[in-house]
Amino acid sequence: MNNISKSNILILFFWIFLIFLFLNEFFSKSYSNDNNNDNTYDADNFENTKIKIYNFNTTWCGHSKNFQPIWDMFSESLTNEDNIITYDVKCDDNINEKLSERYYIDGYPTIIIDYGDKFIKYSGPRTVNGLRSILNLKPLNEPENINDQIISNVKCGNKIDTRPAKVVNFDDYSNNSNNFVEKNNTIIYNFNTSWCGYSLKFQPTWDEFSEANKDSNVKIVDVKCDKKENELLCNLYPVDGFPTVLKVKGNVVIPYNGQRTLDGLQNFLNN
């Protein structure tokens, strides 16, 4: 009887061991598959043997569209660089959302350079040679209008952030800018464009907020930054994406960090 019991125990342990091996193999494959589904690219995307350069952009963002030909030319210039891979990452309708979260993307276009052990957000001029320079590659001979690209480094789709208030010395600017700076009034600006999806989505809320406070002592101004006449105003204030809501009181500029709702804007006005 004891021999039978010992035999059963050994068989039981054998089956437990087989089940353990099966489950270990199953969950290992599941984990691997889950990680590969973080984005639209294969697992080789995150190997540390290559430098990966991402262009996070959308098909509706004007700045993304303007930059696209430069990005395509830059990618083509790397044909013979075996250790560098470029990825054009479309972010329309939350596509590639997990990959965007991985790199803390807060506007479009954003260029990320991933070295494997670290990554950086590229902040130089959006030119082929500007991008090649940060990789220590020889510049191309093609002439580039760098000034135009530096101006267009503003992003579309600025997310809500926690930037602190900024003090602006308006006396440092030209007399032209003083024409639209009102030092004695409190003004709330909505810096936006007519083509940015985030701006368009926010516009009805802003219009409702503006209408509700048309008789208040605070001046509420909608500023389209794609209009030539607003270029100086958009460059005067810390606007690095659209829409950006700012309260200006004297020389102090206070960014709006709340939810883009009527109640949130109303609290911003009253505080």
N, C-alpha and C positions, 0 to 999 in steps of 0.2 A: 504493500500500500504506500509505503514511504517512497519506494522507487518510482511509483507512478506519479506521485505528487511532485517529486523533484523533476521528473521528465516534463510534466506539464508546466512547471515554473520556468524551465529552460526554454521551452517552446514559446511561452508568453513573453519572456524577455527578448527572444529573437524577433518576434513580431513587433514588439515595441520599438526595437532598434530600427527595423525596416520602415516603420511608420515615421520615425524621427528623421531618417534620411530623406524620405519622400517629402515631408513638410518643409525641411530645410531647403531642398532644391526648389520646391514650388514658390516659397516666399522670396528666395533669392532672385528668381526670374521675375516675380511680380514687382519687386523693388526696382530692378533694373529697367523694366518696361515703364514704370511710373516716372522714373527720372528722364527717360528718353522722350516722354510725352510733355515735358515742360515747355517745349517750343516746337517749331515746325522743322527743326534741323535734326540730323542724326547725332549719335553719341560722340562721333569724332569732333563735333562742334566744341566740346569742352575738354579736349585733350590739351595738356600743357606744352606740347611740343611745337605749337604754332601760335603766332600772334593773330588774334581775331579782331576784325574791325567791323562794327555794326553801324549802319545808318538807320536809326529809328525815325520813321516818317509816315505820312498818310497821303492818300491820293487827293484829299480835299484841301490840304494846307498850302497856301500860296508860297510860303517860304520853302516847303518841301519840294514843290514843283520847280521853283527857281533853282534849287540846289541839285535836282536830279541829274541834269546833264553833266554837271561837274563831278558828281559821285560816279556816274557811269564811266567818265573819262579816267578818273582816279583808279577805279577798279581795273580798267583795261590796262593801265600803266603798270599794274602789278603782275601781269601775266607770267613773267619770268622769275617772280619772287616766290620760291617754293615754301618759305616759312611764314607767309602772310596769307590769310584768307579774309575775304570781304563778304558781308551779308547785307542785303537790302531788306530791311524788316518793315513790312507794312503793318500799321497799328490801327487800321480802320475797324470800327465796331468791336473794339477790345480783342481783335486778333493779336496773338502773341503777347497776351496780357502778362502771363507768368514770366516771360523773358524780359518784358519791360520792368516788372517789379524787381527782378533780379538785379537790374542795373539802375534802379531808382530814376526812371525816365519821367521828367516833369514837363516836357514840351517837345515840339517837333519843328525842324529835324534836330535830333541829338546824335552825335557821333561818339561811340564808345570804343576805346582801344583796350582790349583785354590781353594782358601778357601772360595769363595763366595763374600766376601767384598774386596778381593785382590788376586793377583796371582803372582807367582814367576817363573823364569826360573831356573830349577835345573842345578847346575854347578859342583856338586860333582862327585865322581867316578861312572862310569856306572856299578855298581854291585848291586845285590839284597839287600845286607845289607847297602850299601850306600844310596839307596833309602828309605829303611826302617828306617834308622837312622834319616833322615830329618823329618820323620813323628812321631818320638819318639816311634818307635816300637822296640821290642826286636829283636836282630840279630838272624839269622838262624845259625845252626851249620855247614852247608855246607861250606867247604873252598873255597875261591875265590882268583883268581890272580888279586889283586887290581892294581898292577903296569901296567899290560897289558891294563886294562880298562882306567886308567888315560891317557895313551898315546893315546888311541883311542877316546878321548873326542873331537878331531877335527871334524868339521862338513863337510858334503858334500853339495854343492849348496849354497855357500856364495853369497848373493845378493850384489849389488853395495851399498856401504855405504859412510859415510863421516868421516872416521877415520882421525885423524890428523897425521902429520909426526912424526916419532919416532926416537930418537937418540939411537943407539946401540953402546955400548963399546965393540968392537970386542976383545980387549985385555983380557976381562973377560973369554973368551972361550979358550978351549984347543988348543994345537998346531995343532991338527988334523983339526980343523975348519979353521985355518989360511991358509990351503992349497987351499981353494976355495974362500977366501975373498981377493978381489983386492981393496986395499984402495985408489989407485990413479985413478981408472977408474969409469966412470958412467955405471951402469949396469941396465937393465930392465929385471926383471924376470917374467915369467908366471908359478906360482906354480899350478899344476893341477895333475889329475890322469887319467889313461887310462880307468877307469870304471865309472867316474862321468858324468852324463848326461849333466850338465852345462859345464863341461870341454870339452866334445866332441863337443857340439854345438859351443863353442867359438874357437875351434882349427883352423878351416879354416881362420877365421879373423886374428888370431895370426900368422899363417903361412904366410899370405899375408903381414902383417905388418913386419915380420921378413925378408922376401925376399926383400921388398921395401927399407929396411934400412941396408942391409948386408954390404954396403960400408961406413956406417957412423962411427963416432968416438965412438958412444954408443954401448956397447956390449949388445946383445939381447939373452937371455938364456931361453929355455923351460925346465922346471924342473918337471919331473914325480915323485910325492911324494909316489907312490906305489912301487918304485924301492928302494931296500935296499941301494944302493950306494948313494942315495940322502937323506937319513934319517937325517944326521947331518945338511945338508943345510936347509931342510924344518923345522927343529926344531930351527934353529938359528934365523930365521926371524919371524915376527908376522903374521904367516899364521894360520888362524882359520877356513878356509873353502876353497873350490875349485870352480872355479879358483880364485886365488888372484894374481894381478899384482902389483909389487913393483918396484920403482926406488931407487937405492942405489947410493948415492953420498957421498963418504967419510964414515962418521959414521952416516949419516942421511938416514933414510929409509922413502920413501914417498909412501903411498898407492895410487893406481889409483882409483879415485872415479867417473870417467866419464862413458859414455855409452860404451858398448863393441863393438865399431865400428872402422874401419880403421882410419877415421878422428879423432875420439876421442883419439886413441892411438898415432897418429901422433902429435897431440897437446901436449899430455903428454910428448912425447920425446923432443919436441922443447922448452918447457917451463922450 
